[in-house]
Amino acid sequence: MFKLFAMICMLNVGELDQTLCFKSEVPLNFNDDLECNLAKNNLADYLHADMVERKLTVILKCGNGTDV
């Protein structure tokens, strides 16, 4: 079973222009790495314009829970 993990970062926060990041997990399970990566790529495409507008970055990675 594979999961999709995410790190969500807010860019240029406050007067010091700090980047703040938080780890998260997409609440879905995938049967294999291929299925997970397909979902990851689709999610990245779907979120891209909104993330740019809000000055957010999301790093997505598929894993089986032990290698993330």
Secondary structure as UniProt FT lines:
FT   STRAND          2..13
FT   TURN            14..17
FT   STRAND          18..30
FT   HELIX           33..53
FT   TURN            54..55
FT   STRAND          56..63
//
